[in-house]
Each structure stands twice: as structure tokens, then as C-alpha cells.
Amino acid sequence: MSHSNDHRNFIIFNVSELDIIEFGQVLETSVSTIRKSVDETKALVKWEGDTPAFVSLLTNTEGPYTYQEIVPILSTTEWTYNP
């Protein structure tokens, strides 16, 4: 049985481009629910199925990644605060 995360895709982009995100097309609901890097320069959105059209408008992206690919990235010090 496949886990629901298996069909999700993730993309990392510059926080300066948050206004491009169309929240009806991703699993986040608003700017306030988006995951940001520790230094708050990067953000992450996820979706299921086809890549949303707005993704092609983002200029400095990393990804898209699968769930298996994003997990180790999000565990780095860039994304996880380690006191």
C-alpha cells in the first residue's frame, strides 16, 4: 500500500517570489502556512499530480523533488533549526 506522500512533489524557491504562488494549486493554504528555511530566504510548496502552471514562472528553483528526495534536504541545518 503506497503512502499518500508518494505522489507529492515539492519545489524550493526564493521567498521574494511568494506572490507568484497560487495557493489553490498547492497543498499549502497561505503564506503563513508555507515552510521556510531557517534564514527565511527560501520557501517550499508541495502538490499532488501535475505540476501547477505557476511553477514555470519561478526563476530560482530547486526541484521538483519527490517526498523521498525532500526528506533529507529538510533535515539539513538550512531547513531545521538546531540550537
mmCIF file of the N, C-alpha and C atoms, coordinates in Angstrom:
data_MODEL
# 
_entry.id   MODEL 
# 
loop_
_atom_site.group_PDB 
_atom_site.id 
_atom_site.type_symbol 
_atom_site.label_atom_id 
_atom_site.label_alt_id 
_atom_site.label_comp_id 
_atom_site.label_asym_id 
_atom_site.label_entity_id 
_atom_site.label_seq_id 
_atom_site.pdbx_PDB_ins_code 
_atom_site.Cartn_x 
_atom_site.Cartn_y 
_atom_site.Cartn_z 
_atom_site.occupancy 
_atom_site.B_iso_or_equiv 
_atom_site.pdbx_formal_charge 
_atom_site.auth_seq_id 
_atom_site.auth_comp_id 
_atom_site.auth_asym_id 
_atom_site.auth_atom_id 
_atom_site.pdbx_PDB_model_num 
ATOM 1   N N  . MET A 1 1  ? 0.848  -1.196 0.000   1.00 0.00 ? 1  MET A N  1 
ATOM 2   C CA . MET A 1 1  ? 0.000  0.000  0.000   1.00 0.00 ? 1  MET A CA 1 
ATOM 3   C C  . MET A 1 1  ? 0.885  1.248  0.000   1.00 0.00 ? 1  MET A C  1 
ATOM 4   N N  . SER A 1 2  ? 0.638  2.161  -0.923  1.00 0.00 ? 2  SER A N  1 
ATOM 5   C CA . SER A 1 2  ? 1.501  3.332  -1.018  1.00 0.00 ? 2  SER A CA 1 
ATOM 6   C C  . SER A 1 2  ? 1.079  4.396  -0.017  1.00 0.00 ? 2  SER A C  1 
ATOM 7   N N  . HIS A 1 3  ? 2.056  5.067  0.490   1.00 0.00 ? 3  HIS A N  1 
ATOM 8   C CA . HIS A 1 3  ? 1.837  6.165  1.434   1.00 0.00 ? 3  HIS A CA 1 
ATOM 9   C C  . HIS A 1 3  ? 1.385  7.390  0.647   1.00 0.00 ? 3  HIS A C  1 
ATOM 10  N N  . SER A 1 4  ? 0.534  8.219  1.230   1.00 0.00 ? 4  SER A N  1 
ATOM 11  C CA . SER A 1 4  ? -0.016 9.367  0.487   1.00 0.00 ? 4  SER A CA 1 
ATOM 12  C C  . SER A 1 4  ? 1.068  10.335 0.027   1.00 0.00 ? 4  SER A C  1 
ATOM 13  N N  . ASN A 1 5  ? 2.189  10.398 0.753   1.00 0.00 ? 5  ASN A N  1 
ATOM 14  C CA . ASN A 1 5  ? 3.263  11.310 0.369   1.00 0.00 ? 5  ASN A CA 1 
ATOM 15  C C  . ASN A 1 5  ? 3.965  10.892 -0.921  1.00 0.00 ? 5  ASN A C  1 
ATOM 16  N N  . ASP A 1 6  ? 3.800  9.630  -1.331  1.00 0.00 ? 6  ASP A N  1 
ATOM 17  C CA . ASP A 1 6  ? 4.499  9.118  -2.505  1.00 0.00 ? 6  ASP A CA 1 
ATOM 18  C C  . ASP A 1 6  ? 4.151  9.869  -3.787  1.00 0.00 ? 6  ASP A C  1 
ATOM 19  N N  . HIS A 1 7  ? 2.989  10.489 -3.840  1.00 0.00 ? 7  HIS A N  1 
ATOM 20  C CA . HIS A 1 7  ? 2.549  11.151 -5.063  1.00 0.00 ? 7  HIS A CA 1 
ATOM 21  C C  . HIS A 1 7  ? 2.712  12.667 -4.985  1.00 0.00 ? 7  HIS A C  1 
ATOM 22  N N  . ARG A 1 8  ? 3.393  13.119 -3.960  1.00 0.00 ? 8  ARG A N  1 
ATOM 23  C CA . ARG A 1 8  ? 3.580  14.553 -3.791  1.00 0.00 ? 8  ARG A CA 1 
ATOM 24  C C  . ARG A 1 8  ? 4.893  14.999 -4.409  1.00 0.00 ? 8  ARG A C  1 
ATOM 25  N N  . ASN A 1 9  ? 4.883  16.216 -4.925  1.00 0.00 ? 9  ASN A N  1 
ATOM 26  C CA . ASN A 1 9  ? 6.085  16.841 -5.461  1.00 0.00 ? 9  ASN A CA 1 
ATOM 27  C C  . ASN A 1 9  ? 6.332  18.132 -4.694  1.00 0.00 ? 9  ASN A C  1 
ATOM 28  N N  . PHE A 1 10 ? 7.590  18.488 -4.577  1.00 0.00 ? 10 PHE A N  1 
ATOM 29  C CA . PHE A 1 10 ? 8.000  19.636 -3.770  1.00 0.00 ? 10 PHE A CA 1 
ATOM 30  C C  . PHE A 1 10 ? 8.933  20.506 -4.590  1.00 0.00 ? 10 PHE A C  1 
ATOM 31  N N  . ILE A 1 11 ? 8.825  21.821 -4.396  1.00 0.00 ? 11 ILE A N  1 
ATOM 32  C CA . ILE A 1 11 ? 9.778  22.722 -5.043  1.00 0.00 ? 11 ILE A CA 1 
ATOM 33  C C  . ILE A 1 11 ? 10.199 23.792 -4.041  1.00 0.00 ? 11 ILE A C  1 
ATOM 34  N N  . ILE A 1 12 ? 11.475 24.126 -4.095  1.00 0.00 ? 12 ILE A N  1 
ATOM 35  C CA . ILE A 1 12 ? 12.044 25.166 -3.233  1.00 0.00 ? 12 ILE A CA 1 
ATOM 36  C C  . ILE A 1 12 ? 12.263 26.397 -4.108  1.00 0.00 ? 12 ILE A C  1 
ATOM 37  N N  . PHE A 1 13 ? 11.935 27.558 -3.568  1.00 0.00 ? 13 PHE A N  1 
ATOM 38  C CA . PHE A 1 13 ? 12.042 28.801 -4.340  1.00 0.00 ? 13 PHE A CA 1 
ATOM 39  C C  . PHE A 1 13 ? 12.375 29.957 -3.404  1.00 0.00 ? 13 PHE A C  1 
ATOM 40  N N  . ASN A 1 14 ? 12.721 31.098 -3.982  1.00 0.00 ? 14 ASN A N  1 
ATOM 41  C CA . ASN A 1 14 ? 13.057 32.280 -3.190  1.00 0.00 ? 14 ASN A CA 1 
ATOM 42  C C  . ASN A 1 14 ? 11.805 32.887 -2.572  1.00 0.00 ? 14 ASN A C  1 
ATOM 43  N N  . VAL A 1 15 ? 11.922 33.270 -1.307  1.00 0.00 ? 15 VAL A N  1 
ATOM 44  C CA . VAL A 1 15 ? 10.809 33.907 -0.600  1.00 0.00 ? 15 VAL A CA 1 
ATOM 45  C C  . VAL A 1 15 ? 10.330 35.159 -1.341  1.00 0.00 ? 15 VAL A C  1 
ATOM 46  N N  . SER A 1 16 ? 11.229 35.811 -2.059  1.00 0.00 ? 16 SER A N  1 
ATOM 47  C CA . SER A 1 16 ? 10.860 37.024 -2.798  1.00 0.00 ? 16 SER A CA 1 
ATOM 48  C C  . SER A 1 16 ? 9.805  36.745 -3.870  1.00 0.00 ? 16 SER A C  1 
ATOM 49  N N  . GLU A 1 17 ? 9.606  35.471 -4.212  1.00 0.00 ? 17 GLU A N  1 
ATOM 50  C CA . GLU A 1 17 ? 8.631  35.118 -5.240  1.00 0.00 ? 17 GLU A CA 1 
ATOM 51  C C  . GLU A 1 17 ? 7.343  34.508 -4.671  1.00 0.00 ? 17 GLU A C  1 
ATOM 52  N N  . LEU A 1 18 ? 7.115  34.697 -3.394  1.00 0.00 ? 18 LEU A N  1 
ATOM 53  C CA . LEU A 1 18 ? 5.901  34.161 -2.769  1.00 0.00 ? 18 LEU A CA 1 
ATOM 54  C C  . LEU A 1 18 ? 4.621  34.652 -3.441  1.00 0.00 ? 18 LEU A C  1 
ATOM 55  N N  . ASP A 1 19 ? 4.664  35.858 -4.009  1.00 0.00 ? 19 ASP A N  1 
ATOM 56  C CA . ASP A 1 19 ? 3.456  36.410 -4.635  1.00 0.00 ? 19 ASP A CA 1 
ATOM 57  C C  . ASP A 1 19 ? 3.063  35.668 -5.915  1.00 0.00 ? 19 ASP A C  1 
ATOM 58  N N  . ILE A 1 20 ? 3.965  34.829 -6.436  1.00 0.00 ? 20 ILE A N  1 
ATOM 59  C CA . ILE A 1 20 ? 3.658  34.052 -7.645  1.00 0.00 ? 20 ILE A CA 1 
ATOM 60  C C  . ILE A 1 20 ? 2.840  32.805 -7.313  1.00 0.00 ? 20 ILE A C  1 
ATOM 61  N N  . ILE A 1 21 ? 2.952  32.341 -6.060  1.00 0.00 ? 21 ILE A N  1 
ATOM 62  C CA . ILE A 1 21 ? 2.305  31.080 -5.679  1.00 0.00 ? 21 ILE A CA 1 
ATOM 63  C C  . ILE A 1 21 ? 0.786  31.214 -5.752  1.00 0.00 ? 21 ILE A C  1 
ATOM 64  N N  . GLU A 1 22 ? 0.153  30.266 -6.435  1.00 0.00 ? 22 GLU A N  1 
ATOM 65  C CA . GLU A 1 22 ? -1.311 30.207 -6.494  1.00 0.00 ? 22 GLU A CA 1 
ATOM 66  C C  . GLU A 1 22 ? -1.751 29.124 -5.512  1.00 0.00 ? 22 GLU A C  1 
ATOM 67  N N  . PHE A 1 23 ? -2.226 29.569 -4.348  1.00 0.00 ? 23 PHE A N  1 
ATOM 68  C CA . PHE A 1 23 ? -2.476 28.648 -3.247  1.00 0.00 ? 23 PHE A CA 1 
ATOM 69  C C  . PHE A 1 23 ? -3.599 27.654 -3.525  1.00 0.00 ? 23 PHE A C  1 
ATOM 70  N N  . GLY A 1 24 ? -4.442 27.919 -4.510  1.00 0.00 ? 24 GLY A N  1 
ATOM 71  C CA . GLY A 1 24 ? -5.455 26.943 -4.883  1.00 0.00 ? 24 GLY A CA 1 
ATOM 72  C C  . GLY A 1 24 ? -4.883 25.725 -5.588  1.00 0.00 ? 24 GLY A C  1 
ATOM 73  N N  . GLN A 1 25 ? -3.623 25.811 -6.003  1.00 0.00 ? 25 GLN A N  1 
ATOM 74  C CA . GLN A 1 25 ? -2.998 24.734 -6.773  1.00 0.00 ? 25 GLN A CA 1 
ATOM 75  C C  . GLN A 1 25 ? -1.971 23.936 -5.980  1.00 0.00 ? 25 GLN A C  1 
ATOM 76  N N  . VAL A 1 26 ? -1.721 24.320 -4.735  1.00 0.00 ? 26 VAL A N  1 
ATOM 77  C CA . VAL A 1 26 ? -0.759 23.607 -3.898  1.00 0.00 ? 26 VAL A CA 1 
ATOM 78  C C  . VAL A 1 26 ? -1.420 23.198 -2.584  1.00 0.00 ? 26 VAL A C  1 
ATOM 79  N N  . LEU A 1 27 ? -0.711 22.386 -1.808  1.00 0.00 ? 27 LEU A N  1 
ATOM 80  C CA . LEU A 1 27 ? -1.294 21.864 -0.574  1.00 0.00 ? 27 LEU A CA 1 
ATOM 81  C C  . LEU A 1 27 ? -1.188 22.829 0.601   1.00 0.00 ? 27 LEU A C  1 
ATOM 82  N N  . GLU A 1 28 ? -0.382 23.874 0.462   1.00 0.00 ? 28 GLU A N  1 
ATOM 83  C CA . GLU A 1 28 ? -0.358 24.923 1.482   1.00 0.00 ? 28 GLU A CA 1 
ATOM 84  C C  . GLU A 1 28 ? -1.544 25.857 1.231   1.00 0.00 ? 28 GLU A C  1 
ATOM 85  N N  . THR A 1 29 ? -2.033 26.476 2.298   1.00 0.00 ? 29 THR A N  1 
ATOM 86  C CA . THR A 1 29 ? -3.229 27.300 2.146   1.00 0.00 ? 29 THR A CA 1 
ATOM 87  C C  . THR A 1 29 ? -2.945 28.790 2.059   1.00 0.00 ? 29 THR A C  1 
ATOM 88  N N  . SER A 1 30 ? -1.786 29.230 2.557   1.00 0.00 ? 30 SER A N  1 
ATOM 89  C CA . SER A 1 30 ? -1.471 30.658 2.544   1.00 0.00 ? 30 SER A CA 1 
ATOM 90  C C  . SER A 1 30 ? 0.004  30.869 2.839   1.00 0.00 ? 30 SER A C  1 
ATOM 91  N N  . VAL A 1 31 ? 0.454  32.105 2.707   1.00 0.00 ? 31 VAL A N  1 
ATOM 92  C CA . VAL A 1 31 ? 1.837  32.442 3.014   1.00 0.00 ? 31 VAL A CA 1 
ATOM 93  C C  . VAL A 1 31 ? 2.182  32.050 4.453   1.00 0.00 ? 31 VAL A C  1 
ATOM 94  N N  . SER A 1 32 ? 1.210  32.152 5.358   1.00 0.00 ? 32 SER A N  1 
ATOM 95  C CA . SER A 1 32 ? 1.503  31.863 6.766   1.00 0.00 ? 32 SER A CA 1 
ATOM 96  C C  . SER A 1 32 ? 1.682  30.372 7.050   1.00 0.00 ? 32 SER A C  1 
ATOM 97  N N  . THR A 1 33 ? 1.264  29.496 6.147   1.00 0.00 ? 33 THR A N  1 
ATOM 98  C CA . THR A 1 33 ? 1.432  28.058 6.382   1.00 0.00 ? 33 THR A CA 1 
ATOM 99  C C  . THR A 1 33 ? 2.577  27.452 5.581   1.00 0.00 ? 33 THR A C  1 
ATOM 100 N N  . ILE A 1 34 ? 3.273  28.275 4.830   1.00 0.00 ? 34 ILE A N  1 
ATOM 101 C CA . ILE A 1 34 ? 4.370  27.788 3.997   1.00 0.00 ? 34 ILE A CA 1 
ATOM 102 C C  . ILE A 1 34 ? 5.601  27.522 4.856   1.00 0.00 ? 34 ILE A C  1 
ATOM 103 N N  . ARG A 1 35 ? 6.321  26.453 4.546   1.00 0.00 ? 35 ARG A N  1 
ATOM 104 C CA . ARG A 1 35 ? 7.571  26.178 5.264   1.00 0.00 ? 35 ARG A CA 1 
ATOM 105 C C  . ARG A 1 35 ? 8.685  27.027 4.666   1.00 0.00 ? 35 ARG A C  1 
ATOM 106 N N  . LYS A 1 36 ? 9.452  27.650 5.561   1.00 0.00 ? 36 LYS A N  1 
ATOM 107 C CA . LYS A 1 36 ? 10.575 28.487 5.128   1.00 0.00 ? 36 LYS A CA 1 
ATOM 108 C C  . LYS A 1 36 ? 11.872 27.943 5.705   1.00 0.00 ? 36 LYS A C  1 
ATOM 109 N N  . SER A 1 37 ? 12.973 28.257 5.006   1.00 0.00 ? 37 SER A N  1 
ATOM 110 C CA . SER A 1 37 ? 14.280 27.879 5.516   1.00 0.00 ? 37 SER A CA 1 
ATOM 111 C C  . SER A 1 37 ? 14.562 28.654 6.809   1.00 0.00 ? 37 SER A C  1 
ATOM 112 N N  . VAL A 1 38 ? 15.553 28.187 7.565   1.00 0.00 ? 38 VAL A N  1 
ATOM 113 C CA . VAL A 1 38 ? 15.878 28.812 8.846   1.00 0.00 ? 38 VAL A CA 1 
ATOM 114 C C  . VAL A 1 38 ? 16.169 30.301 8.679   1.00 0.00 ? 38 VAL A C  1 
ATOM 115 N N  . ASP A 1 39 ? 16.887 30.658 7.610   1.00 0.00 ? 39 ASP A N  1 
ATOM 116 C CA . ASP A 1 39 ? 17.205 32.080 7.390   1.00 0.00 ? 39 ASP A CA 1 
ATOM 117 C C  . ASP A 1 39 ? 16.092 32.841 6.664   1.00 0.00 ? 39 ASP A C  1 
ATOM 118 N N  . GLU A 1 40 ? 14.999 32.130 6.372   1.00 0.00 ? 40 GLU A N  1 
ATOM 119 C CA . GLU A 1 40 ? 13.806 32.706 5.742   1.00 0.00 ? 40 GLU A CA 1 
ATOM 120 C C  . GLU A 1 40 ? 14.061 33.303 4.364   1.00 0.00 ? 40 GLU A C  1 
ATOM 121 N N  . THR A 1 41 ? 15.066 32.796 3.643   1.00 0.00 ? 41 THR A N  1 
ATOM 122 C CA . THR A 1 41 ? 15.299 33.260 2.280   1.00 0.00 ? 41 THR A CA 1 
ATOM 123 C C  . THR A 1 41 ? 14.649 32.334 1.256   1.00 0.00 ? 41 THR A C  1 
ATOM 124 N N  . LYS A 1 42 ? 14.341 31.094 1.669   1.00 0.00 ? 42 LYS A N  1 
ATOM 125 C CA . LYS A 1 42 ? 13.739 30.114 0.768   1.00 0.00 ? 42 LYS A CA 1 
ATOM 126 C C  . LYS A 1 42 ? 12.436 29.596 1.346   1.00 0.00 ? 42 LYS A C  1 
ATOM 127 N N  . ALA A 1 43 ? 11.571 29.160 0.450   1.00 0.00 ? 43 ALA A N  1 
ATOM 128 C CA . ALA A 1 43 ? 10.305 28.579 0.875   1.00 0.00 ? 43 ALA A CA 1 
ATOM 129 C C  . ALA A 1 43 ? 10.054 27.312 0.059   1.00 0.00 ? 43 ALA A C  1 
ATOM 130 N N  . LEU A 1 44 ? 9.050  26.552 0.505   1.00 0.00 ? 44 LEU A N  1 
ATOM 131 C CA . LEU A 1 44 ? 8.761  25.256 -0.089  1.00 0.00 ? 44 LEU A CA 1 
ATOM 132 C C  . LEU A 1 44 ? 7.259  25.116 -0.263  1.00 0.00 ? 44 LEU A C  1 
ATOM 133 N N  . VAL A 1 45 ? 6.840  24.630 -1.431  1.00 0.00 ? 45 VAL A N  1 
ATOM 134 C CA . VAL A 1 45 ? 5.435  24.248 -1.610  1.00 0.00 ? 45 VAL A CA 1 
ATOM 135 C C  . VAL A 1 45 ? 5.385  22.826 -2.142  1.00 0.00 ? 45 VAL A C  1 
ATOM 136 N N  . LYS A 1 46 ? 4.224  22.186 -1.924  1.00 0.00 ? 46 LYS A N  1 
ATOM 137 C CA . LYS A 1 46 ? 4.039  20.823 -2.417  1.00 0.00 ? 46 LYS A CA 1 
ATOM 138 C C  . LYS A 1 46 ? 2.690  20.705 -3.097  1.00 0.00 ? 46 LYS A C  1 
ATOM 139 N N  . TRP A 1 47 ? 2.617  19.741 -4.018  1.00 0.00 ? 47 TRP A N  1 
ATOM 140 C CA . TRP A 1 47 ? 1.370  19.484 -4.728  1.00 0.00 ? 47 TRP A CA 1 
ATOM 141 C C  . TRP A 1 47 ? 1.306  18.012 -5.078  1.00 0.00 ? 47 TRP A C  1 
ATOM 142 N N  . GLU A 1 48 ? 0.123  17.586 -5.465  1.00 0.00 ? 48 GLU A N  1 
ATOM 143 C CA . GLU A 1 48 ? -0.082 16.231 -5.945  1.00 0.00 ? 48 GLU A CA 1 
ATOM 144 C C  . GLU A 1 48 ? -0.501 16.293 -7.400  1.00 0.00 ? 48 GLU A C  1 
ATOM 145 N N  . GLY A 1 49 ? -0.034 15.329 -8.196  1.00 0.00 ? 49 GLY A N  1 
ATOM 146 C CA . GLY A 1 49 ? -0.433 15.291 -9.602  1.00 0.00 ? 49 GLY A CA 1 
ATOM 147 C C  . GLY A 1 49 ? 0.428  16.187 -10.459 1.00 0.00 ? 49 GLY A C  1 
ATOM 148 N N  . ASP A 1 50 ? -0.204 16.795 -11.468 1.00 0.00 ? 50 ASP A N  1 
ATOM 149 C CA . ASP A 1 50 ? 0.532  17.610 -12.436 1.00 0.00 ? 50 ASP A CA 1 
ATOM 150 C C  . ASP A 1 50 ? 1.139  18.856 -11.789 1.00 0.00 ? 50 ASP A C  1 
ATOM 151 N N  . THR A 1 51 ? 2.273  19.265 -12.306 1.00 0.00 ? 51 THR A N  1 
ATOM 152 C CA . THR A 1 51 ? 2.938  20.474 -11.820 1.00 0.00 ? 51 THR A CA 1 
ATOM 153 C C  . THR A 1 51 ? 2.072  21.689 -12.119 1.00 0.00 ? 51 THR A C  1 
ATOM 154 N N  . PRO A 1 52 ? 1.777  22.515 -11.092 1.00 0.00 ? 52 PRO A N  1 
ATOM 155 C CA . PRO A 1 52 ? 0.984  23.727 -11.328 1.00 0.00 ? 52 PRO A CA 1 
ATOM 156 C C  . PRO A 1 52 ? 1.685  24.657 -12.326 1.00 0.00 ? 52 PRO A C  1 
ATOM 157 N N  . ALA A 1 53 ? 0.905  25.327 -13.148 1.00 0.00 ? 53 ALA A N  1 
ATOM 158 C CA . ALA A 1 53 ? 1.452  26.201 -14.198 1.00 0.00 ? 53 ALA A CA 1 
ATOM 159 C C  . ALA A 1 53 ? 2.348  27.297 -13.636 1.00 0.00 ? 53 ALA A C  1 
ATOM 160 N N  . PHE A 1 54 ? 2.009  27.847 -12.471 1.00 0.00 ? 54 PHE A N  1 
ATOM 161 C CA . PHE A 1 54 ? 2.777  28.973 -11.934 1.00 0.00 ? 54 PHE A CA 1 
ATOM 162 C C  . PHE A 1 54 ? 4.232  28.598 -11.639 1.00 0.00 ? 54 PHE A C  1 
ATOM 163 N N  . VAL A 1 55 ? 4.517  27.307 -11.444 1.00 0.00 ? 55 VAL A N  1 
ATOM 164 C CA . VAL A 1 55 ? 5.883  26.886 -11.119 1.00 0.00 ? 55 VAL A CA 1 
ATOM 165 C C  . VAL A 1 55 ? 6.867  27.336 -12.202 1.00 0.00 ? 55 VAL A C  1 
ATOM 166 N N  . SER A 1 56 ? 6.424  27.356 -13.449 1.00 0.00 ? 56 SER A N  1 
ATOM 167 C CA . SER A 1 56 ? 7.314  27.773 -14.541 1.00 0.00 ? 56 SER A CA 1 
ATOM 168 C C  . SER A 1 56 ? 7.660  29.260 -14.467 1.00 0.00 ? 56 SER A C  1 
ATOM 169 N N  . LEU A 1 57 ? 6.924  30.036 -13.687 1.00 0.00 ? 57 LEU A N  1 
ATOM 170 C CA . LEU A 1 57 ? 7.199  31.467 -13.533 1.00 0.00 ? 57 LEU A CA 1 
ATOM 171 C C  . LEU A 1 57 ? 8.261  31.743 -12.475 1.00 0.00 ? 57 LEU A C  1 
ATOM 172 N N  . LEU A 1 58 ? 8.537  30.772 -11.608 1.00 0.00 ? 58 LEU A N  1 
ATOM 173 C CA . LEU A 1 58 ? 9.532  30.941 -10.558 1.00 0.00 ? 58 LEU A CA 1 
ATOM 174 C C  . LEU A 1 58 ? 10.924 30.907 -11.193 1.00 0.00 ? 58 LEU A C  1 
ATOM 175 N N  . THR A 1 59 ? 11.790 31.839 -10.811 1.00 0.00 ? 59 THR A N  1 
ATOM 176 C CA . THR A 1 59 ? 13.057 31.984 -11.522 1.00 0.00 ? 59 THR A CA 1 
ATOM 177 C C  . THR A 1 59 ? 14.220 31.222 -10.905 1.00 0.00 ? 59 THR A C  1 
ATOM 178 N N  . ASN A 1 60 ? 14.191 30.972 -9.625  1.00 0.00 ? 60 ASN A N  1 
ATOM 179 C CA . ASN A 1 60 ? 15.362 30.371 -8.976  1.00 0.00 ? 60 ASN A CA 1 
ATOM 180 C C  . ASN A 1 60 ? 14.908 29.216 -8.098  1.00 0.00 ? 60 ASN A C  1 
ATOM 181 N N  . THR A 1 61 ? 14.588 28.088 -8.735  1.00 0.00 ? 61 THR A N  1 
ATOM 182 C CA . THR A 1 61 ? 14.011 26.978 -8.003  1.00 0.00 ? 61 THR A CA 1 
ATOM 183 C C  . THR A 1 61 ? 15.003 25.837 -7.802  1.00 0.00 ? 61 THR A C  1 
ATOM 184 N N  . GLU A 1 62 ? 14.698 25.013 -6.805  1.00 0.00 ? 62 GLU A N  1 
ATOM 185 C CA . GLU A 1 62 ? 15.389 23.747 -6.586  1.00 0.00 ? 62 GLU A CA 1 
ATOM 186 C C  . GLU A 1 62 ? 14.307 22.675 -6.621  1.00 0.00 ? 62 GLU A C  1 
ATOM 187 N N  . GLY A 1 63 ? 14.493 21.671 -7.473  1.00 0.00 ? 63 GLY A N  1 
ATOM 188 C CA . GLY A 1 63 ? 13.472 20.649 -7.608  1.00 0.00 ? 63 GLY A CA 1 
ATOM 189 C C  . GLY A 1 63 ? 12.862 20.716 -8.989  1.00 0.00 ? 63 GLY A C  1 
ATOM 190 N N  . PRO A 1 64 ? 11.696 20.119 -9.214  1.00 0.00 ? 64 PRO A N  1 
ATOM 191 C CA . PRO A 1 64 ? 10.873 19.484 -8.175  1.00 0.00 ? 64 PRO A CA 1 
ATOM 192 C C  . PRO A 1 64 ? 11.493 18.196 -7.627  1.00 0.00 ? 64 PRO A C  1 
ATOM 193 N N  . TYR A 1 65 ? 11.182 17.946 -6.369  1.00 0.00 ? 65 TYR A N  1 
ATOM 194 C CA . TYR A 1 65 ? 11.642 16.768 -5.662  1.00 0.00 ? 65 TYR A CA 1 
ATOM 195 C C  . TYR A 1 65 ? 10.476 15.857 -5.323  1.00 0.00 ? 65 TYR A C  1 
ATOM 196 N N  . THR A 1 66 ? 10.777 14.572 -5.186  1.00 0.00 ? 66 THR A N  1 
ATOM 197 C CA . THR A 1 66 ? 9.797  13.634 -4.637  1.00 0.00 ? 66 THR A CA 1 
ATOM 198 C C  . THR A 1 66 ? 9.863  13.721 -3.119  1.00 0.00 ? 66 THR A C  1 
ATOM 199 N N  . TYR A 1 67 ? 8.924  13.078 -2.450  1.00 0.00 ? 67 TYR A N  1 
ATOM 200 C CA . TYR A 1 67 ? 8.946  13.032 -0.986  1.00 0.00 ? 67 TYR A CA 1 
ATOM 201 C C  . TYR A 1 67 ? 10.261 12.413 -0.488  1.00 0.00 ? 67 TYR A C  1 
ATOM 202 N N  . GLN A 1 68 ? 10.683 11.321 -1.117  1.00 0.00 ? 68 GLN A N  1 
ATOM 203 C CA . GLN A 1 68 ? 11.912 10.643 -0.701  1.00 0.00 ? 68 GLN A CA 1 
ATOM 204 C C  . GLN A 1 68 ? 13.131 11.544 -0.875  1.00 0.00 ? 68 GLN A C  1 
ATOM 205 N N  . GLU A 1 69 ? 13.107 12.409 -1.868  1.00 0.00 ? 69 GLU A N  1 
ATOM 206 C CA . GLU A 1 69 ? 14.229 13.319 -2.102  1.00 0.00 ? 69 GLU A CA 1 
ATOM 207 C C  . GLU A 1 69 ? 14.209 14.526 -1.171  1.00 0.00 ? 69 GLU A C  1 
ATOM 208 N N  . ILE A 1 70 ? 13.021 14.998 -0.785  1.00 0.00 ? 70 ILE A N  1 
ATOM 209 C CA . ILE A 1 70 ? 12.933 16.221 0.014   1.00 0.00 ? 70 ILE A CA 1 
ATOM 210 C C  . ILE A 1 70 ? 13.227 15.969 1.485   1.00 0.00 ? 70 ILE A C  1 
ATOM 211 N N  . VAL A 1 71 ? 12.926 14.773 1.986   1.00 0.00 ? 71 VAL A N  1 
ATOM 212 C CA . VAL A 1 71 ? 13.115 14.496 3.416   1.00 0.00 ? 71 VAL A CA 1 
ATOM 213 C C  . VAL A 1 71 ? 14.546 14.774 3.885   1.00 0.00 ? 71 VAL A C  1 
ATOM 214 N N  . PRO A 1 72 ? 15.587 14.241 3.199   1.00 0.00 ? 72 PRO A N  1 
ATOM 215 C CA . PRO A 1 72 ? 16.947 14.552 3.675   1.00 0.00 ? 72 PRO A CA 1 
ATOM 216 C C  . PRO A 1 72 ? 17.314 16.028 3.545   1.00 0.00 ? 72 PRO A C  1 
ATOM 217 N N  . ILE A 1 73 ? 16.775 16.708 2.539   1.00 0.00 ? 73 ILE A N  1 
ATOM 218 C CA . ILE A 1 73 ? 17.045 18.140 2.367   1.00 0.00 ? 73 ILE A CA 1 
ATOM 219 C C  . ILE A 1 73 ? 16.472 18.926 3.547   1.00 0.00 ? 73 ILE A C  1 
ATOM 220 N N  . LEU A 1 74 ? 15.247 18.601 3.936   1.00 0.00 ? 74 LEU A N  1 
ATOM 221 C CA . LEU A 1 74 ? 14.599 19.344 5.019   1.00 0.00 ? 74 LEU A CA 1 
ATOM 222 C C  . LEU A 1 74 ? 15.182 19.021 6.389   1.00 0.00 ? 74 LEU A C  1 
ATOM 223 N N  . SER A 1 75 ? 15.999 17.985 6.480   1.00 0.00 ? 75 SER A N  1 
ATOM 224 C CA . SER A 1 75 ? 16.628 17.666 7.768   1.00 0.00 ? 75 SER A CA 1 
ATOM 225 C C  . SER A 1 75 ? 17.983 18.352 7.920   1.00 0.00 ? 75 SER A C  1 
ATOM 226 N N  . THR A 1 76 ? 18.409 19.104 6.897   1.00 0.00 ? 76 THR A N  1 
ATOM 227 C CA . THR A 1 76 ? 19.687 19.819 6.993   1.00 0.00 ? 76 THR A CA 1 
ATOM 228 C C  . THR A 1 76 ? 19.529 21.076 7.845   1.00 0.00 ? 76 THR A C  1 
ATOM 229 N N  . THR A 1 77 ? 20.656 21.651 8.249   1.00 0.00 ? 77 THR A N  1 
ATOM 230 C CA . THR A 1 77 ? 20.608 22.852 9.091   1.00 0.00 ? 77 THR A CA 1 
ATOM 231 C C  . THR A 1 77 ? 20.018 24.045 8.345   1.00 0.00 ? 77 THR A C  1 
ATOM 232 N N  . GLU A 1 78 ? 19.996 23.985 7.019   1.00 0.00 ? 78 GLU A N  1 
ATOM 233 C CA . GLU A 1 78 ? 19.370 25.074 6.272   1.00 0.00 ? 78 GLU A CA 1 
ATOM 234 C C  . GLU A 1 78 ? 17.858 25.130 6.539   1.00 0.00 ? 78 GLU A C  1 
ATOM 235 N N  . TRP A 1 79 ? 17.258 23.976 6.812   1.00 0.00 ? 79 TRP A N  1 
ATOM 236 C CA . TRP A 1 79 ? 15.797 23.891 6.967   1.00 0.00 ? 79 TRP A CA 1 
ATOM 237 C C  . TRP A 1 79 ? 15.340 23.547 8.370   1.00 0.00 ? 79 TRP A C  1 
ATOM 238 N N  . THR A 1 80 ? 16.234 23.023 9.190   1.00 0.00 ? 80 THR A N  1 
ATOM 239 C CA . THR A 1 80 ? 15.850 22.620 10.548  1.00 0.00 ? 80 THR A CA 1 
ATOM 240 C C  . THR A 1 80 ? 16.731 23.355 11.539  1.00 0.00 ? 80 THR A C  1 
ATOM 241 N N  . TYR A 1 81 ? 16.096 24.084 12.445  1.00 0.00 ? 81 TYR A N  1 
ATOM 242 C CA . TYR A 1 81 ? 16.841 24.843 13.442  1.00 0.00 ? 81 TYR A CA 1 
ATOM 243 C C  . TYR A 1 81 ? 17.418 23.878 14.469  1.00 0.00 ? 81 TYR A C  1 
ATOM 244 N N  . ASN A 1 82 ? 18.729 23.917 14.624  1.00 0.00 ? 82 ASN A N  1 
ATOM 245 C CA . ASN A 1 82 ? 19.413 23.071 15.604  1.00 0.00 ? 82 ASN A CA 1 
ATOM 246 C C  . ASN A 1 82 ? 20.161 23.948 16.593  1.00 0.00 ? 82 ASN A C  1 
ATOM 247 N N  . PRO A 1 83 ? 19.598 24.131 17.778  1.00 0.00 ? 83 PRO A N  1 
ATOM 248 C CA . PRO A 1 83 ? 20.271 25.007 18.746  1.00 0.00 ? 83 PRO A CA 1 
ATOM 249 C C  . PRO A 1 83 ? 21.599 24.424 19.207  1.00 0.00 ? 83 PRO A C  1 
# 
